[in-house]
Amino acid sequence: MQRIAQIARLVPELREEYLALHREVWPGVEAALRAAHIRNYSIFLHEDTLFAYYEYHGEDFAADLETIKADPETRRWWTFTDPCQVPRPESPTGGRWSDLLEIWHLADAPNPT
């Protein structure tokens, strides 16, 4: 399992629109994420910073991300969510999310036997 954390910046004027979209995420978008072996996906908000965390349980992360990008329902979803996020300058493709480097993780305690 691979843990992924990302940040993005929310367009302040579109905050309520973005929150409304995420109160009722489309079932097809959720299905595409699950089919791509994404689990335990959460998005948090602090002021105008979005923080996302999810776990990848598949074998080929790049290929599974491509299936999400190719999904018509997800692509349509992004036409609503993308305008709510500020593009990241460090992203060569104009992406909106930046990956964060994991520097520490408290692993589950071993079972006492």
Stockholm file with secondary structure:
# STOCKHOLM 1.0

chainA/1-113         MQRIAQIARLVPELREEYLALHREVWPGVEAALRAAHIRNYSIFLHEDTLFAYYEYHGEDFAADLETIKADPETRRWWTFTDPCQVPRPESPTGGRWSDLLEIWHLADAPNPT
#=GR chainA/1-113 SS CEEEEEEEEECGGGHHHHHHHHHTCCHHHHHHHHHTTEEEEEEEEETTEEEEEEEECSSCHHHHHHHHHHCHHHHHHHHHHGGGEECCTTCTTCCSCEECCCCCCCCCCCCCC
#=GC SS_cons         CEEEEEEEEECGGGHHHHHHHHHTCCHHHHHHHHHTTEEEEEEEEETTEEEEEEEECSSCHHHHHHHHHHCHHHHHHHHHHGGGEECCTTCTTCCSCEECCCCCCCCCCCCCC
//
